[in-house]
Amino acid sequence: MKTTKLITINGNRFVLPEGMTTKDIQSLAGLLFSLTPVDYSYLIDSGRSVYYATSRSAEVRLEHIELVSEAEADAQAKASREAYEAKKAAKTEA
């Protein structure tokens, strides 16, 4: 496992390129923070939506996390599920 830099934009996480400098990351975060999210209201009588700019700015966070491969994440999730099911079965049998 290695520590990876991420940027989170409105709850969605993205891996930043490995060679991205701190200055580039700060510029990107500043630009993203200045964006205005768009939302919508559904018009049930006409079956269409109308869109509008919200009064808030984008939520932007920078993080460092331990990133594993998708296969490793799947293996850990499977092992966790099996341990959970075994514990649950043991409680039921007791």
N, CA, C and O atoms as a printed pandas DataFrame, in Angstrom:
     atom_number atom_name residue_name chain_id  residue_number  x_coord  y_coord  z_coord
0              1         N          MET        A               1    0.842   -1.191    0.000
1              2        CA          MET        A               1    0.000    0.000    0.000
2              3         C          MET        A               1    0.878    1.242    0.000
3              4         O          MET        A               1    1.962    1.265    0.584
4              5         N          LYS        A               2    0.390    2.250   -0.656
5              6        CA          LYS        A               2    1.110    3.517   -0.639
6              7         C          LYS        A               2    0.120    4.650   -0.422
7              8         O          LYS        A               2   -1.063    4.533   -0.740
8              9         N          THR        A               3    0.618    5.735    0.120
9             10        CA          THR        A               3   -0.218    6.901    0.352
10            11         C          THR        A               3   -0.426    7.627   -0.970
11            12         O          THR        A               3    0.522    7.870   -1.716
12            13         N          THR        A               4   -1.666    7.964   -1.244
13            14        CA          THR        A               4   -2.039    8.611   -2.489
14            15         C          THR        A               4   -2.763    9.912   -2.192
15            16         O          THR        A               4   -3.557    9.988   -1.254
16            17         N          LYS        A               5   -2.492   10.930   -2.986
17            18        CA          LYS        A               5   -3.188   12.213   -2.840
18            19         C          LYS        A               5   -4.510   12.147   -3.598
19            20         O          LYS        A               5   -4.571   11.713   -4.748
20            21         N          LEU        A               6   -5.555   12.588   -2.924
21            22        CA          LEU        A               6   -6.888   12.626   -3.521
22            23         C          LEU        A               6   -7.454   14.019   -3.438
23            24         O          LEU        A               6   -7.075   14.817   -2.581
24            25         N          ILE        A               7   -8.371   14.298   -4.345
25            26        CA          ILE        A               7   -9.177   15.502   -4.220
26            27         C          ILE        A               7  -10.627   15.027   -4.194
27            28         O          ILE        A               7  -11.036   14.204   -5.014
28            29         N          THR        A               8  -11.385   15.545   -3.260
29            30        CA          THR        A               8  -12.799   15.207   -3.145
30            31         C          THR        A               8  -13.601   16.425   -3.573
31            32         O          THR        A               8  -13.438   17.521   -3.036
32            33         N          ILE        A               9  -14.475   16.208   -4.555
33            34        CA          ILE        A               9  -15.303   17.288   -5.094
34            35         C          ILE        A               9  -16.759   16.876   -4.887
35            36         O          ILE        A               9  -17.235   15.918   -5.496
36            37         N          ASN        A              10  -17.450   17.600   -4.036
37            38        CA          ASN        A              10  -18.853   17.294   -3.733
38            39         C          ASN        A              10  -19.065   15.819   -3.402
39            40         O          ASN        A              10  -20.032   15.207   -3.854
40            41         N          GLY        A              11  -18.159   15.258   -2.613
41            42        CA          GLY        A              11  -18.299   13.884   -2.149
42            43         C          GLY        A              11  -17.727   12.820   -3.072
43            44         O          GLY        A              11  -17.709   11.646   -2.704
44            45         N          ASN        A              12  -17.261   13.188   -4.251
45            46        CA          ASN        A              12  -16.667   12.228   -5.180
46            47         C          ASN        A              12  -15.155   12.333   -5.109
47            48         O          ASN        A              12  -14.595   13.422   -5.235
48            49         N          ARG        A              13  -14.487   11.190   -4.905
49            50        CA          ARG        A              13  -13.035   11.181   -4.756
50            51         C          ARG        A              13  -12.344   10.888   -6.087
51            52         O          ARG        A              13  -12.780   10.038   -6.863
52            53         N          PHE        A              14  -11.246   11.623   -6.327
53            54        CA          PHE        A              14  -10.444   11.447   -7.527
54            55         C          PHE        A              14   -8.976   11.393   -7.134
55            56         O          PHE        A              14   -8.519   12.192   -6.317
56            57         N          VAL        A              15   -8.230   10.447   -7.715
57            58        CA          VAL        A              15   -6.789   10.354   -7.484
58            59         C          VAL        A              15   -6.116   11.461   -8.280
59            60         O          VAL        A              15   -6.396   11.655   -9.463
60            61         N          LEU        A              16   -5.224   12.183   -7.612
61            62        CA          LEU        A              16   -4.450   13.224   -8.297
62            63         C          LEU        A              16   -3.237   12.583   -8.969
63            64         O          LEU        A              16   -2.693   11.612   -8.444
64            65         N          PRO        A              17   -2.805   13.099  -10.108
65            66        CA          PRO        A              17   -1.621   12.550  -10.777
66            67         C          PRO        A              17   -0.405   12.599   -9.845
67            68         O          PRO        A              17   -0.220   13.557   -9.095
68            69         N          GLU        A              18    0.409   11.560   -9.906
69            70        CA          GLU        A              18    1.554   11.433   -9.007
70            71         C          GLU        A              18    2.502   12.617   -9.050
71            72         O          GLU        A              18    2.988   13.048   -8.004
72            73         N          GLY        A              19    2.777   13.148  -10.219
73            74        CA          GLY        A              19    3.754   14.221  -10.336
74            75         C          GLY        A              19    3.196   15.616  -10.110
75            76         O          GLY        A              19    3.913   16.599  -10.294
76            77         N          MET        A              20    1.938   15.725   -9.718
77            78        CA          MET        A              20    1.310   17.039   -9.561
78            79         C          MET        A              20    1.938   17.781   -8.382
79            80         O          MET        A              20    2.018   17.251   -7.274
80            81         N          THR        A              21    2.380   19.004   -8.632
81            82        CA          THR        A              21    3.035   19.790   -7.586
82            83         C          THR        A              21    1.999   20.365   -6.616
83            84         O          THR        A              21    0.811   20.443   -6.927
84            85         N          THR        A              22    2.469   20.757   -5.460
85            86        CA          THR        A              22    1.593   21.382   -4.463
86            87         C          THR        A              22    0.963   22.641   -5.035
87            88         O          THR        A              22   -0.214   22.912   -4.800
88            89         N          LYS        A              23    1.741   23.408   -5.781
89            90        CA          LYS        A              23    1.219   24.637   -6.393
90            91         C          LYS        A              23    0.093   24.316   -7.379
91            92         O          LYS        A              23   -0.934   24.996   -7.396
92            93         N          ASP        A              24    0.290   23.273   -8.203
93            94        CA          ASP        A              24   -0.750   22.869   -9.158
94            95         C          ASP        A              24   -2.021   22.398   -8.438
95            96         O          ASP        A              24   -3.134   22.703   -8.866
96            97         N          ILE        A              25   -1.844   21.664   -7.358
97            98        CA          ILE        A              25   -2.983   21.176   -6.579
98            99         C          ILE        A              25   -3.744   22.344   -5.962
99           100         O          ILE        A              25   -4.975   22.366   -5.971
100          101         N          GLN        A              26   -3.011   23.308   -5.431
101          102        CA          GLN        A              26   -3.664   24.489   -4.845
102          103         C          GLN        A              26   -4.431   25.273   -5.913
103          104         O          GLN        A              26   -5.538   25.749   -5.660
104          105         N          SER        A              27   -3.849   25.404   -7.089
105          106        CA          SER        A              27   -4.525   26.113   -8.190
106          107         C          SER        A              27   -5.791   25.376   -8.606
107          108         O          SER        A              27   -6.837   25.993   -8.806
108          109         N          LEU        A              28   -5.696   24.063   -8.735
109          110        CA          LEU        A              28   -6.858   23.255   -9.114
110          111         C          LEU        A              28   -7.953   23.367   -8.064
111          112         O          LEU        A              28   -9.118   23.578   -8.401
112          113         N          ALA        A              29   -7.587   23.229   -6.789
113          114        CA          ALA        A              29   -8.572   23.313   -5.704
114          115         C          ALA        A              29   -9.238   24.689   -5.689
115          116         O          ALA        A              29  -10.451   24.789   -5.505
116          117         N          GLY        A              30   -8.463   25.733   -5.880
117          118        CA          GLY        A              30   -9.024   27.086   -5.909
118          119         C          GLY        A              30  -10.001   27.278   -7.052
119          120         O          GLY        A              30  -11.060   27.882   -6.880
120          121         N          LEU        A              31   -9.645   26.763   -8.219
121          122        CA          LEU        A              31  -10.526   26.857   -9.374
122          123         C          LEU        A              31  -11.816   26.078   -9.125
123          124         O          LEU        A              31  -12.908   26.587   -9.378
124          125         N          LEU        A              32  -11.695   24.856   -8.635
125          126        CA          LEU        A              32  -12.882   24.035   -8.375
126          127         C          LEU        A              32  -13.783   24.669   -7.317
127          128         O          LEU        A              32  -15.009   24.613   -7.422
128          129         N          PHE        A              33  -13.173   25.266   -6.307
129          130        CA          PHE        A              33  -13.945   25.908   -5.240
130          131         C          PHE        A              33  -14.767   27.079   -5.781
131          132         O          PHE        A              33  -15.813   27.416   -5.227
132          133         N          SER        A              34  -14.292   27.693   -6.857
133          134        CA          SER        A              34  -15.007   28.843   -7.421
134          135         C          SER        A              34  -16.190   28.425   -8.301
135          136         O          SER        A              34  -17.001   29.266   -8.690
136          137         N          LEU        A              35  -16.289   27.140   -8.611
137          138        CA          LEU        A              35  -17.404   26.666   -9.438
138          139         C          LEU        A              35  -18.701   26.635   -8.644
139          140         O          LEU        A              35  -18.686   26.422   -7.431
140          141         N          THR        A              36  -19.804   26.843   -9.313
141          142        CA          THR        A              36  -21.127   26.806   -8.689
142          143         C          THR        A              36  -21.855   25.547   -9.147
143          144         O          THR        A              36  -22.047   25.348  -10.346
144          145         N          PRO        A              37  -22.261   24.698   -8.208
145          146        CA          PRO        A              37  -22.994   23.490   -8.601
146          147         C          PRO        A              37  -24.348   23.832   -9.237
147          148         O          PRO        A              37  -24.943   24.871   -8.951
148          149         N          VAL        A              38  -24.809   22.941  -10.095
149          150        CA          VAL        A              38  -26.115   23.073  -10.733
150          151         C          VAL        A              38  -27.015   21.973  -10.187
151          152         O          VAL        A              38  -26.594   20.823  -10.062
152          153         N          ASP        A              39  -28.238   22.323   -9.867
153          154        CA          ASP        A              39  -29.231   21.366   -9.388
154          155         C          ASP        A              39  -30.445   21.463  -10.297
155          156         O          ASP        A              39  -30.454   22.240  -11.251
156          157         N          TYR        A              40  -31.460   20.681  -10.003
157          158        CA          TYR        A              40  -32.641   20.729  -10.863
158          159         C          TYR        A              40  -33.910   20.479  -10.059
159          160         O          TYR        A              40  -33.877   19.947   -8.949
160          161         N          SER        A              41  -35.011   20.875  -10.645
161          162        CA          SER        A              41  -36.335   20.558  -10.126
162          163         C          SER        A              41  -37.074   19.826  -11.244
163          164         O          SER        A              41  -37.035   20.228  -12.406
164          165         N          TYR        A              42  -37.745   18.745  -10.861
165          166        CA          TYR        A              42  -38.480   17.951  -11.846
166          167         C          TYR        A              42  -39.897   18.489  -11.967
167          168         O          TYR        A              42  -40.582   18.690  -10.964
168          169         N          LEU        A              43  -40.327   18.718  -13.187
169          170        CA          LEU        A              43  -41.675   19.205  -13.456
170          171         C          LEU        A              43  -42.540   18.006  -13.824
171          172         O          LEU        A              43  -42.546   17.552  -14.968
172          173         N          ILE        A              44  -43.258   17.511  -12.849
173          174        CA          ILE        A              44  -43.986   16.259  -13.014
174          175         C          ILE        A              44  -45.059   16.324  -14.099
175          176         O          ILE        A              44  -45.323   15.323  -14.765
176          177         N          ASP        A              45  -45.675   17.482  -14.283
177          178        CA          ASP        A              45  -46.753   17.570  -15.276
178          179         C          ASP        A              45  -46.243   17.513  -16.717
179          180         O          ASP        A              45  -46.969   17.097  -17.620
180          181         N          SER        A              46  -44.995   17.930  -16.928
181          182        CA          SER        A              46  -44.453   17.915  -18.297
182          183         C          SER        A              46  -43.370   16.855  -18.487
183          184         O          SER        A              46  -42.904   16.638  -19.606
184          185         N          GLY        A              47  -42.972   16.202  -17.411
185          186        CA          GLY        A              47  -41.964   15.151  -17.518
186          187         C          GLY        A              47  -40.585   15.653  -17.895
187          188         O          GLY        A              47  -39.816   14.932  -18.532
188          189         N          ARG        A              48  -40.266   16.857  -17.517
189          190        CA          ARG        A              48  -38.933   17.405  -17.807
190          191         C          ARG        A              48  -38.397   18.079  -16.556
191          192         O          ARG        A              48  -39.105   18.248  -15.563
192          193         N          SER        A              49  -37.150   18.454  -16.629
193          194        CA          SER        A              49  -36.497   19.119  -15.500
194          195         C          SER        A              49  -36.101   20.537  -15.884
195          196         O          SER        A              49  -35.843   20.831  -17.051
196          197         N          VAL        A              50  -36.056   21.411  -14.883
197          198        CA          VAL        A              50  -35.484   22.746  -15.059
198          199         C          VAL        A              50  -34.250   22.813  -14.174
199          200         O          VAL        A              50  -34.243   22.286  -13.061
200          201         N          TYR        A              51  -33.227   23.452  -14.666
201          202        CA          TYR        A              51  -31.940   23.500  -13.982
202          203         C          TYR        A              51  -31.656   24.901  -13.476
203          204         O          TYR        A              51  -32.073   25.890  -14.078
204          205         N          TYR        A              52  -30.936   24.975  -12.355
205          206        CA          TYR        A              52  -30.587   26.270  -11.783
206          207         C          TYR        A              52  -29.244   26.181  -11.058
207          208         O          TYR        A              52  -28.850   25.123  -10.567
208          209         N          ALA        A              53  -28.563   27.310  -11.006
209          210        CA          ALA        A              53  -27.313   27.407  -10.250
210          211         C          ALA        A              53  -27.671   27.552   -8.776
211          212         O          ALA        A              53  -28.535   28.350   -8.412
212          213         N          THR        A              54  -27.003   26.777   -7.937
213          214        CA          THR        A              54  -27.276   26.849   -6.508
214          215         C          THR        A              54  -26.597   28.072   -5.898
215          216         O          THR        A              54  -25.791   28.737   -6.548
216          217         N          SER        A              55  -26.929   28.356   -4.659
217          218        CA          SER        A              55  -26.333   29.508   -3.982
218          219         C          SER        A              55  -25.077   29.122   -3.205
219          220         O          SER        A              55  -24.533   29.947   -2.472
220          221         N          ARG        A              56  -24.614   27.901   -3.351
221          222        CA          ARG        A              56  -23.412   27.452   -2.627
222          223         C          ARG        A              56  -22.277   27.190   -3.614
223          224         O          ARG        A              56  -22.492   27.137   -4.825
224          225         N          SER        A              57  -21.087   27.029   -3.087
225          226        CA          SER        A              57  -19.946   26.708   -3.940
226          227         C          SER        A              57  -19.682   25.206   -3.857
227          228         O          SER        A              57  -20.260   24.507   -3.025
228          229         N          ALA        A              58  -18.816   24.730   -4.719
229          230        CA          ALA        A              58  -18.445   23.318   -4.700
230          231         C          ALA        A              58  -17.715   23.013   -3.394
231          232         O          ALA        A              58  -17.003   23.861   -2.857
232          233         N          GLU        A              59  -17.901   21.793   -2.891
233          234        CA          GLU        A              59  -17.170   21.337   -1.708
234          235         C          GLU        A              59  -15.912   20.635   -2.196
235          236         O          GLU        A              59  -15.983   19.637   -2.913
236          237         N          VAL        A              60  -14.761   21.167   -1.801
237          238        CA          VAL        A              60  -13.483   20.629   -2.260
238          239         C          VAL        A              60  -12.617   20.316   -1.047
239          240         O          VAL        A              60  -12.437   21.157   -0.166
240          241         N          ARG        A              61  -12.077   19.086   -1.010
241          242        CA          ARG        A              61  -11.179   18.673    0.075
242          243         C          ARG        A              61   -9.987   17.941   -0.514
243          244         O          ARG        A              61  -10.114   17.229   -1.509
244          245         N          LEU        A              62   -8.860   18.116    0.091
245          246        CA          LEU        A              62   -7.663   17.364   -0.282
246          247         C          LEU        A              62   -7.391   16.346    0.811
247          248         O          LEU        A              62   -7.508   16.656    1.996
248          249         N          GLU        A              63   -7.026   15.127    0.415
249          250        CA          GLU        A              63   -6.783   14.049    1.371
250          251         C          GLU        A              63   -5.567   13.240    0.960
251          252         O          GLU        A              63   -5.145   13.265   -0.196
252          253         N          HIS        A              64   -5.011   12.524    1.924
253          254        CA          HIS        A              64   -4.000   11.505    1.678
254          255         C          HIS        A              64   -4.593   10.210    2.230
255          256         O          HIS        A              64   -5.001   10.162    3.390
256          257         N          ILE        A              65   -4.643    9.164    1.412
257          258        CA          ILE        A              65   -5.168    7.887    1.884
258          259         C          ILE        A              65   -4.256    6.757    1.431
259          260         O          ILE        A              65   -3.428    6.917    0.535
260          261         N          GLU        A              66   -4.433    5.610    2.079
261          262        CA          GLU        A              66   -3.758    4.396    1.646
262          263         C          GLU        A              66   -4.635    3.781    0.566
263          264         O          GLU        A              66   -5.793    3.451    0.820
264          265         N          LEU        A              67   -4.101    3.628   -0.618
265          266        CA          LEU        A              67   -4.854    3.112   -1.757
266          267         C          LEU        A              67   -4.365    1.703   -2.071
267          268         O          LEU        A              67   -3.163    1.477   -2.206
268          269         N          VAL        A              68   -5.298    0.755   -2.186
269          270        CA          VAL        A              68   -4.966   -0.623   -2.561
270          271         C          VAL        A              68   -5.555   -0.879   -3.945
271          272         O          VAL        A              68   -6.312   -0.061   -4.469
272          273         N          SER        A              69   -5.202   -2.011   -4.525
273          274        CA          SER        A              69   -5.766   -2.367   -5.832
274          275         C          SER        A              69   -7.230   -2.777   -5.649
275          276         O          SER        A              69   -7.665   -3.089   -4.540
276          277         N          GLU        A              70   -7.971   -2.770   -6.740
277          278        CA          GLU        A              70   -9.374   -3.181   -6.689
278          279         C          GLU        A              70   -9.485   -4.639   -6.249
279          280         O          GLU        A              70  -10.387   -4.988   -5.488
280          281         N          ALA        A              71   -8.572   -5.492   -6.723
281          282        CA          ALA        A              71   -8.583   -6.906   -6.333
282          283         C          ALA        A              71   -8.346   -7.055   -4.831
283          284         O          ALA        A              71   -9.000   -7.867   -4.176
284          285         N          GLU        A              72   -7.421   -6.278   -4.288
285          286        CA          GLU        A              72   -7.144   -6.330   -2.841
286          287         C          GLU        A              72   -8.351   -5.840   -2.047
287          288         O          GLU        A              72   -8.697   -6.433   -1.025
288          289         N          ALA        A              73   -8.989   -4.779   -2.498
289          290        CA          ALA        A              73  -10.183   -4.276   -1.815
290          291         C          ALA        A              73  -11.287   -5.325   -1.829
291          292         O          ALA        A              73  -11.964   -5.531   -0.822
292          293         N          ASP        A              74  -11.472   -5.992   -2.974
293          294        CA          ASP        A              74  -12.484   -7.046   -3.072
294          295         C          ASP        A              74  -12.164   -8.205   -2.133
295          296         O          ASP        A              74  -13.059   -8.734   -1.473
296          297         N          ALA        A              75  -10.889   -8.603   -2.068
297          298        CA          ALA        A              75  -10.477   -9.702   -1.192
298          299         C          ALA        A              75  -10.709   -9.344    0.276
299          300         O          ALA        A              75  -11.191  -10.171    1.049
300          301         N          GLN        A              76  -10.368   -8.119    0.656
301          302        CA          GLN        A              76  -10.591   -7.698    2.046
302          303         C          GLN        A              76  -12.076   -7.634    2.369
303          304         O          GLN        A              76  -12.489   -8.014    3.465
304          305         N          ALA        A              77  -12.887   -7.153    1.422
305          306        CA          ALA        A              77  -14.334   -7.080    1.644
306          307         C          ALA        A              77  -14.922   -8.480    1.790
307          308         O          ALA        A              77  -15.793   -8.700    2.631
308          309         N          LYS        A              78  -14.451   -9.432    0.975
309          310        CA          LYS        A              78  -14.939  -10.816    1.059
310          311         C          LYS        A              78  -14.567  -11.432    2.403
311          312         O          LYS        A              78  -15.402  -12.069    3.045
312          313         N          ALA        A              79  -13.323  -11.248    2.831
313          314        CA          ALA        A              79  -12.879  -11.785    4.119
314          315         C          ALA        A              79  -13.669  -11.163    5.269
315          316         O          ALA        A              79  -14.029  -11.850    6.225
316          317         N          SER        A              80  -13.933   -9.873    5.172
317          318        CA          SER        A              80  -14.707   -9.178    6.197
318          319         C          SER        A              80  -16.130   -9.723    6.268
319          320         O          SER        A              80  -16.663   -9.942    7.356
320          321         N          ARG        A              81  -16.747   -9.943    5.095
321          322        CA          ARG        A              81  -18.108  -10.485    5.029
322          323         C          ARG        A              81  -18.155  -11.880    5.637
323          324         O          ARG        A              81  -19.067  -12.201    6.399
324          325         N          GLU        A              82  -17.174  -12.705    5.301
325          326        CA          GLU        A              82  -17.126  -14.066    5.836
326          327         C          GLU        A              82  -16.971  -14.056    7.351
327          328         O          GLU        A              82  -17.615  -14.843    8.044
328          329         N          ALA        A              83  -16.128  -13.177    7.869
329          330        CA          ALA        A              83  -15.951  -13.065    9.324
330          331         C          ALA        A              83  -17.238  -12.598    9.989
331          332         O          ALA        A              83  -17.616  -13.102   11.046
332          333         N          TYR        A              84  -17.904  -11.642    9.372
333          334        CA          TYR        A              84  -19.175  -11.135    9.893
334          335         C          TYR        A              84  -20.234  -12.239    9.912
335          336         O          TYR        A              84  -20.934  -12.410   10.910
336          337         N          GLU        A              85  -20.352  -12.984    8.817
337          338        CA          GLU        A              85  -21.337  -14.067    8.734
338          339         C          GLU        A              85  -21.043  -15.161    9.757
339          340         O          GLU        A              85  -21.965  -15.706   10.363
340          341         N          ALA        A              86  -19.762  -15.488    9.953
341          342        CA          ALA        A              86  -19.376  -16.505   10.944
342          343         C          ALA        A              86  -19.738  -16.046   12.355
343          344         O          ALA        A              86  -20.240  -16.831   13.160
344          345         N          LYS        A              87  -19.482  -14.780   12.647
345          346        CA          LYS        A              87  -19.815  -14.234   13.962
346          347         C          LYS        A              87  -21.323  -14.235   14.179
347          348         O          LYS        A              87  -21.803  -14.557   15.266
348          349         N          LYS        A              88  -22.056  -13.876   13.149
349          350        CA          LYS        A              88  -23.523  -13.850   13.214
350          351         C          LYS        A              88  -24.078  -15.258   13.421
351          352         O          LYS        A              88  -25.001  -15.454   14.212
352          353         N          ALA        A              89  -23.510  -16.249   12.703
353          354        CA          ALA        A              89  -23.945  -17.640   12.835
354          355         C          ALA        A              89  -23.638  -18.169   14.228
355          356         O          ALA        A              89  -24.435  -18.915   14.797
356          357         N          ALA        A              90  -22.488  -17.788   14.786
357          358        CA          ALA        A              90  -22.113  -18.237   16.125
358          359         C          ALA        A              90  -23.088  -17.695   17.171
359          360         O          ALA        A              90  -23.425  -18.397   18.125
360          361         N          LYS        A              91  -23.535  -16.472   17.003
361          362        CA          LYS        A              91  -24.507  -15.880   17.933
362          363         C          LYS        A              91  -25.842  -16.606   17.826
363          364         O          LYS        A              91  -26.499  -16.852   18.838
364          365         N          THR        A              92  -26.246  -16.948   16.606
365          366        CA          THR        A              92  -27.512  -17.626   16.387
366          367         C          THR        A              92  -27.507  -19.017   17.011
367          368         O          THR        A              92  -28.513  -19.461   17.565
368          369         N          GLU        A              93  -26.361  -19.703   16.917
369          370        CA          GLU        A              93  -26.243  -21.052   17.462
370          371         C          GLU        A              93  -26.150  -21.067   18.982
371          372         O          GLU        A              93  -26.451  -22.084   19.606
372          373         N          ALA        A              94  -25.744  -19.976   19.578
373          374        CA          ALA        A              94  -25.542  -19.919   21.046
374          375         C          ALA        A              94  -26.857  -19.785   21.791
375          376         O          ALA        A              94  -26.866  -19.724   23.020
